Amino acid sequence: MDKSLVAWVMSPVVMAGLLIGVPPAHAQWVAENSRGVVTVPNYPGSVKTSAHLGNSPFGFPTAGGVQEFMSTAYRVPTSTATAERWFTRALEQRGYRVLSKAESSDGNVSDTIQAIEFGQGIQNNQEIALNFRPVGPHACFMAYETLSYTPPTRPASTKILNPQEIADIRVVYHPWRYGASAQHFVLRQRKKINQIVRILNALPPSSPFMEGCADDFGQGATLTIDFIHQPAWVIQDNAACETVSVPGAPPLTDTAGRLYHALGVDAAEVFHKT
C-alpha cells in the first residue's frame, strides 16, 4: 500500500538551508511560532548563529491546514547529551511526549545530527522536532521546527448514544494471517456490545497526513450494527492502517488496534468452536 512507503511523514524536519530568523533566545518559554501556535523553550545562554546543521533525519510533506515554523540555529552552551535531557524534561513538563528519535550522518562524526520528535494533543496535532549537532564536548548547535493543525470535528451523530437500541452486531473478521479465511459471527451479549460501542465512540479523527501501515494481509473487519428503530450502520476496520470508517464521520483512527483486538477475542472463540 502507498501508506507503507511513507511511514516517516508525521516526523517534522529542521531543514538545513531553510533556516529563518527569529527573535533573540531567552531562558524562558518563548512563542517563536510565526502564528503563535506552539511555544518552545530556549536553553539559558543560547545564542543565534548562522551555523549549518547538515541533513536532518526527519521530513514531512505539506498538508492543508498545517501551520509550521522552522527556526534559525542556536549555539547551546552544553553538550548534546545534556541539552537533549534538558529539552526533554522541559517539553514533558509542558505535556509533550517523545514520539521518536533519529540520527543522520554523512560519515563525519562531527556532522552527525541527533534528532528528537515530540508531540501532544489529539493525534499529536502539535509537534516539535529538535536537531542537535555537537560543537566540541561543551557546546552544540540546535535548531527546531514546530508543526500544528486543528483536528477535524467528529459529529455527535456519528456516535452511538444508546447501546440498548442495538439488536446485534454482525461481524466479518479477517485474521492477521496470509491466506486465512474470514470468520463470521454475531455479537448479542449486551456486555460485549457495550464494549464495542465504547471503543467506536472514542475513536478520534485521523490526522491530515498520510500515515504508515503494517504489512497488509487483508486483516480487518466489517461490522454491521443492527438497530431496533433505525437503519443498520456498516463500519469498516482497516487493521493494517488502524483506520475505521463510520457513517457520517471523517476518517477515524483505531489507536493500537483496540477495535480489531476486541473483535479478535470473539473471532478466536468462534474459530476454536468450529
Salt bridges, closest charged atoms under 4 A:
ASP111 OD1 - ARG133 NH1 3.75
GLU165 OE1 - HIS229 ND1 2.75
ASP226 OD2 - ARG170 NE 2.80
ASP266 OD2 - LYS192 NZ 2.84
